[in-house]
Amino acid sequence: MASIEIDKMLWPATHPYSWPTIGYMEDLTAASHSDVVEFFKKYYAPNNASLVVAGDIDFDRTRALVEKWFGEIPRGAAVEPVAPPAAILTGVQKTTLTDKVTLPRLYLTWLTPRFYAPGDAALDITSSVLAGGKNSRLYKRLVYDMQIAQDVSAFQQSGALGSQFQIVATARSGHSAAELQKVIDEELDRLRREGPQPREVQRAINQMEASFYQRMERIGSFGGKADQLNAYMFAGGGPDYFAEDLARYTSLSPSDIQSATVQWLPADRRVELVVEPEGKK
């Protein structure tokens, strides 16, 4: 429920990201058989798809097999590109939900650059500096030093039409979301004001670079070579965008991270959602 509520607050009502991918029950119930068939015909056609075959293959024989099994499938109608409305936050939006949970949880969310756009990679590194492991700033203060949080995470959730940066923290028993938010804002202010230490940035870049090569160790599993080639092709960078993608991270400096934090994570333009246990006054 938290993610559904955050998306409603973050994106305009007619933006595709404002509703859950799985849809709402009333929409599924209202869909007719012809609605489903027409949707399938429009979007699940060769001209709206990409196919990757990865591994130790014979290129000519593989191409012949692809043409044999897929070549006769007819093209579909042209699919118009999605043109979503602009998403802009002009202030702080606050909401509190209650649910059958035992501990309060805080969600802070910002609108950020889409996948591969300037700032996207810097915010990945920002998330690592803030909450990437036990030596990160927020984990160390909230979980280890002050012991007021059960857990804390931060991530840049990149999307083709736009992204969101989110910090999530769960309070320990006897502590409140307001306590967590105070400390998180202190650390964000410090990062905006002073920037990160070079060693923090280098550690995050090293971790990112290692994950790039680990993905390349696999071929067909989720996130492996085939997925990566397809993802790059889909994003418009070309299937061999690996080196350019990695360079988005290895070229970053502490000042880049500081600038991205100032520009994209302001204290006065974000969504603040708190989930409280039912019955708590």
N, C-alpha and C positions, 0 to 999 in steps of 0.2 A: 504493500500500500504506500510506503514511503516513496518509492521510485515513481509510482504513478502520479502521486501528488506533486512531486518535484517537477516532473515533466510538464504538468499542467501549468505550473507557476513560471517555468523557465521559458517555454516556447509559446508563440501565438497560437490561438485556437485552431487555425487552419494549417499549421505547420505539421508535416508528417511525424515529427518527433514529439508532438504534444500528446499522442495517444500510444498505448502499448502495442508492440508488434503483433501480439496474439489477438488484439482487438477486444471489443467488449461483447458480452453475451448477447445484448440486444441487437448488435450489428450482425453477429453470426446467425442469430435466429431469423433475422429479416432477410438474409441472403437467399435468393432463389437458385434453383439448379442452373438456369440460364446465366445468372450473374457469375457463378463459379466457372462455367464453361467459357464464357467470354473473357473473363480475367485470365484464365489459363491460355487461351488462344493468343491473347495480346502480348503477354509478358514471357511466356515459356516457349519462345521461338528461337531458331538459330541466329537470327540477326540481332537478338538481344542477349546473347550468351557468349561465353568464351570457354574453350576446352583446352586443358593442359594434359599432356602425357609426359611423365617424367620417369627417368630410370635408365637402365642399360639397354637401350632399344636400338633397333635398326631403323634409321630415319625413314628411308624410302618405303620399307615394308609397313611401318607404322602409319605413315601418311595414307598409304593405299587402304589399309584397314579402316582408318577413320572415314575416308571417302566412301568406302563400301557400306559401312553401317550408318553413317550420318548424312551422306551426300544427298539422298533423295528426300529428306525432310524439307518441306517447302518453307520459304521465308514467310514471316508474318507481316502484319501491317507495321509501319514505322511507329516506334514508341517515342513520344515526345519527352524531352528532358524535364525533370521535376524543377519547378520554379517556385520555391517556398517563399513566404513573406519574410521580411527581415526580422530577426530576433534581437531585441534591444532591452536591456534592463536599465531603468532610469533611477532606481532607488533600491532599498532593501525590502524584500517581501518576506513576511514572517508567518508561519503557521505551526500550530501544535496539534498533534494527533494523539489519541489514546488507544491502546490496544492491549491484548492479553500478553504482555511482556513483563519481565521482572525488573528490568533496569532501564533507565532513561538513555536515549541515544540522540546524538546531535548530527545533523547533516548541514554542511555549508557548501553551496554550489554556485559556480560562476559560468557565464557564457564565454567560450574561448574559441580560437581559430580552428577551422576544419582541418581534417587530415592533410598532412604535407604542406599546409600553409605556414608562412613565417610565424614563429611563436609556438607552434604545435610541439616540436621536439624539445624546445627549452622548457616547456611546462611538464613534459615527461621527467626531465631531470629535476625540476622543482619538486615534483611529487616525491622523488627519491630522497632529496635532501630533507624534506619535511617528515616523511614517514616510511622510508624504505629501509627497514631493518631496525635492530635494537640500538644502533648507534645514531639513528636519525633524531632530529631535533624534537619532534613531537612525542615520539615513543619514549625518548630518554626522560623528558620532563613529566609527561602525563602518567606513564605506566611505571617507570622505574624510580624516578626521584620522588615525585609527589604521591604516587600510588593512588590517584583519583580516577583513573581510567582502566577498564578491562583491556581495551584494545583501541588502536587508532590506525587509520589508513588514509592514503591520499592517492589520487590517480587522475590522469588526463584521459577522459573517455572520448576518443577521437571518432568523428563521423564524417561522412562524405558531404553533408549539408551544413555542418557545424558541430561543435564539440562542447563538452562541459567538463569543468574541473571540479572535483568533489573531495572534501575532507569529511570523514565519518569517524566518530568517536563514541564509544559506549562507556557510560559512567560506572564506577564501582559502587557497590551497595553503600548507601549513606551519603553519596555525592550527587550533584545535579549537573544537568547539561549546561547551565549558566557558568558553573565553575570551569568546565572544559572549554567553553567558548572564550572565556577571559584569557586563559593561557594560550589557546590557539591564536587569538588576535595579537597577543604579545609577541609570539614568535613570527607571525606574518609581518608585523610592524618592523621587527628587527631585521627580517630578510629584505624588506623593501628599503630600509634605511642603510644597512651595512653591506648587504649582499652576502652570498655564501663564501665560505673558505675555499681556496683552490683545492684542498684535499677532498672536501665534500663533493665538489663537482667532478673531480677526477675519479673518485670511487664510483659515483653514479654512472659516469661514462664507461668505465671499465665493465661494470655489470651489464650495461646495455649492449656493449660490443660483444661480450661473452654470449649473451642471449641470441644475438644475431647469428653467430657461428653455430650455436647449439641447434638452432632451427634448421640450419643447412645440413646437419648430420642425418636428418630423416628425409625420406623421399615422399611417401604417400600419406603418412599420418597427418593428423590435424596440425597445421602450422609448419609443415615441412616444405621441401622444395616446391612441390606442385602447388600447394596453397599460396606460397609466396610469389611464384611466377604469376599466378592468376590474380592475386591481389594487386600486384604492381600494374598488370595490364588493365585491370578494372579501373584503377585510380588514374590512368592516363599517362603514367610515367614510362610505359614500355615494360616488357617482362624482365629486362636486364637492368632494372633500376636499383639493384642491391647496393652498389658502391655509393651512389648518390644518396640513397636513403641513410646508410651508415654515416656518411659524411655530415649529415644534418646534426648528428650528435657529437662526433669527434672534433668538430670545429667550434664547439661552444666554449665560451669563457665564463668565469664568474659574473662578469658584468652583463652578459647576455641573460643569465638566470635572474639577476636582480631587475633588469629592465622588463623582462616578461612578467615578473611578479608584480611590479608597479603598474604595468599597463593592463594586465588581464585579471588580477586578483585584488581589486580595490575593496576597501571595507564598506563603501557606501553603495555598491551595486552588486547585489548577490541575493540568493534565496537562502533563508534560514529555516530549517524544519527541525522540530523537536518531537520525538515520540516518547510519550510518558506511559507508565503502567496504569492500567485502569484503576479508578478509585483513589488515585493519589491527589491530594489537595494542593 
